């Protein structure tokens, strides 16, 4: 009987990594849907408050472990400030300033490239020739994508978005890259669910204060905004986290990491379908070149599995939305 149950469950288990990545790609689309009705920091502060309202009772019901020492709580909070407040805050602000969702997904998807570069001075690791080639391809792809969006006139640096949007997405990329390295260095003993609560709490407080200080636009509550919040909270921040926990428990996190290369094309396809966002032929070619560079960097790290940076690359799936 158990064998029959296992056979019936196997298609679902095989589909879990792909489902996780598809859900993850919708985070950028959720930002696009909700930002017309709330400023970025206020939007995220409300989202994190609702996420905590779900995660805290869930953690109590599941009897999840919590960080055992004040130091671990502090490390979890710092990680939350980097991978939730800085990363998501940068992404949401960039999209709010006109950056296309597909392009935002591509630029923050370069995280393994920046992680590899940072691992050299921070962890004392050397890059292989394939990784150097990957870095060159990644940068070349970004130049192709951004070059396809250069504005012909002097009104702005880029067509449809300015240098401020680009600065925000660079800050987001730095946040997720540094947060990933910090998490691998200091949060190995932090439980996933209990640590997630600490991360969302720190990020929510920071973004709430930032909203009070920097933003004055009112939140417009309507059906679209409520449904967007429900999707981002229940599907992205809760269901996807539980799915990630199940994948890690079954040793399938590496499959998720490899499928993450599909997130930027998926997001671009979703943004084209829902918002008529389009990228020109040069930009699309640049996306493929950049993704090829990411693949080379990550595979180059996996060839040296004893290094800390390789474990960072293999666990890229622990990134957040």
N, C-alpha and C positions, 0 to 999 in steps of 0.2 A: 504493500500500500504506500509506504514511504517513497519507494522508487517511482511509482506512478505519479505521486504528488510532485516529486522532483522533476520528472519529465515535463509535467504540465507547467511548472514554474520556470523552466529554463528559458523559454522565449521571452518571458517578462524580464528575467535577469539579464539576458543578452541585450535587451532594449534599454535597460536602465541608464547606461552611460550616455547614449544618444539622446534620450529624453531629458536628462539633466542639462546637457549642453543646449538643446533647443529652448528649454525654459530659461536658461541663463541669458540667452541672446535677447530675450524680450525685455530685459531690464532697461536697455537704452530706449526701446520703444515706449515703455512706461513713462520714462522721463519726458519724452516728446508729447505724450498724451496729457500729462498732468501739469506741466509747467505753465501753460496759459492761465491756470487758475490759482497758482501760488508761486511765490518767490522761491528760488532753489533751496536756501537754508531752511525756510519755514516748511517747505514740502518734505524735506528729509527729516526734520525734527518731528513732524507729525507721524511720518512713516515709522521712525524708530520707536516712538512712544507706543504706537499700536502694536509694533512687533514685540516689544517687551510685555505688553498686556497679554499676548498669546504665549510667548516663550517661557515666562516665569511660571505660570501654572503648569505648562507642559513639562518643564524641568522638575517641578515638584511631583507631578503624577508619575513621571518616569524614574523618579528618585535619582536624578542625574547628579554626578559629582560636581563640586564647586572647587575653584582654586583654593588650595589648602593654606596658603600663607599670604600675608599682605604684599609680599614681593611679587608673587604670581598674579595677584589681583592688579597690581600696578603695571606689570608687563602686559597683561590682557588689555588694560585701559589704553596703554600707549599704542598697542597694535590696533585697537579700535579707532583711535584718533588718526592713524595713518591709513588703514585700509577701508574705513567707513567714512570718516569725516573728510579727510583730504582727498581720497580717491573719488568717492561718490559726489562730494561737494564740488570738486573740480569738473567732473563729468556733467553734472546737472547745470552748473553755471555756464559751461561751454556750450551745451545744447541750448540753453536759454538765450545765449548771445548769438545764436544762429548757426552753430556748427552742426552739419548734418549728422544724424545718429549713426549712419554707417561709417562715416569718417572717424567719428569719436571712438567707435568700437575698434577700428583698425589701429588707431594711434595708441590707445591703452593696451591693445593686444600685443604691442611691442615689448611688454614687460619682461619677457625672458631675455631680450637683448640688453636692456638696461641692467637687469639683475646680473648678467654675466660680466658686464663692465664694472659694476660696483663690487662684485665678488673679488675682483683682482686686488684693489687696495684694501678692502675691508677684511677679506678672508685669506689674502695672500695666494690666490690661485692664478694659474697661468691659462691663457686661452690657446686652444689648438688652432691649427691652420684652417680647419673647417669652420670653427667658430668665428675667426676673423673674417672669413669669406661671408659667413652669415650676417655679421654685423654690417659689412659693406653693402650686401644685397638689401638688408633691412633699411638702411639709410637711403640707398638709391630708390627703393620703392616709395618711401615717404616723400622724397623730392618729386617723384613722378606724380604722386597723388596730389600733393599740395600745388605743384606746378600747373596741374590741370584746372586748379581753382583760382589761379592768379587773376586779379581784377585788371582789366585793360585800362581803367581810368585811375585817377588819383584819389577817389573818394574813400577807398579802403585798401588794405593790403590784400585781402582775399575777397572773392566773390561771395557775398551773402554773409560773411562773418569777418570780424576784425582781428587784430593782433591780440586783443584781450581774450577772445575765445581760445586762441591757440595757447596763450599763456596758462589759461585754466586747465586745458587738457594736458599740458606738460606737467603742471603741478599734480594732476591726478595720476599720471604715469609715474612720477617720482614717489608719490605716496604709496601706491600699490607695490612698487619695487622695493622701497625701503621697508615697508610693512611686512612684506614676505620674508626678507632677510631677518628682520627683527623677530618675527614670529618663529622662524626656524632656530634662531640663536637663543631666545629666552623663554619661549612658550611651549617647549616640548612636553612639560608636565602639566600644562593647562588642559582640563577636559574640554572637549569640543562644544558641547551644549552649554555648560556652565560658563565657559570662557566666552562664548558668543553673547551671553547675557551681559557680561561685564563690558564687552566691546561695544555693544549697542548702547549701553547706558552712558559710557564715556562720550561716544560720538553724538548721542542725542543731546546731552547737556551742552557740549561744545557748539553744536550747530544751532541749538535753541538760543544760546547767548549771542551767537553771531547774527542770527536773524533779528533779535531785539536791537542789536547795535547797528547793523548795516542795512536792514530792509524795513520798508514802511508800507509796502503794498498789502492790501487785505487779501485773505484767503477767500476765494469764491467757491462756496460749497454747492455742488450740483451733482447730477447723476454720473457724468463722465469722470469727475474728480474722485468721487466716492468709489466707483468701480476700479479706477486706476490704483487707488490706495489699496483696495482689497486684493487686487492681483499682486501688487508689489509686496504686500505684507504676507499674505497667505501662501502665494505660490513661490515668490522669490526668497523672502527672508525666512520662511518657516518650512514649507514643503521641500524646497531645494536643499536646505540645510539637512533635513532628515534624510533625504535621498543621498546626499553626500556622505552622511554618517553610515548609511547602509552599504554604500560602495566601498568606503574605506574598510569597513568590517569584513567585506568579502574580498578585499584585495584587488578591487577593480579601479582604484583611483588613477592608475597609470593609463587606463583606457580613456578616462575622462580627460586627462591631460593631453593626450594625442588628439582627441576630438575638438579640443579648444581652438585648433587652427580653423575650424569651420565657423566659429562665432562671428568674425567680421563679415564674411560673405552672407551668412544667414541674416545678420542684422541689416546689411545693405539691401537684401532681397525683401525683408519685412518692411523696411522704410520706403522702398520703391512701391510696394503694394499698397501700403496704408497712407503714405504722405506724398507719393509721387517724387521722392528724392531720387535723383539720377546722378551717376558718375560717368564722365566721358570715357572714351576708349583708352586714353593714356592713363587716367586714374585707375581704371579697372586693371590694366596691365601692371600698374604700380602696386596695387593691392596684392596681386599674385606674386610679384617679386619680393615684396616685404614679407609675406607669409612664408615664402621659400627660405628667406633669411632666418626667420624664427625657427623653422624646422631644423635647419643646419645647426643653429646655436644649441638648441635643446638636445638634439641627437649627439652633438659633440660632447655635451656634459654627461650624457648617459654612458658614453664610452669610458668615462672615469668614475665608476659608481661609488668609489670610496670617498669622494669629495663632498663637502657640504653644499657647494653650489649645484651639484648634480641632483642632490635630494631636493633642493629648492625648486629646480626646474621640473622634476618629476611630480612635485606636489603643487604645481601651478593651479590645479583645480581647487585649492583651498582659497583662491581669490574670491572676492565677494561682489555682490550686486545689490 
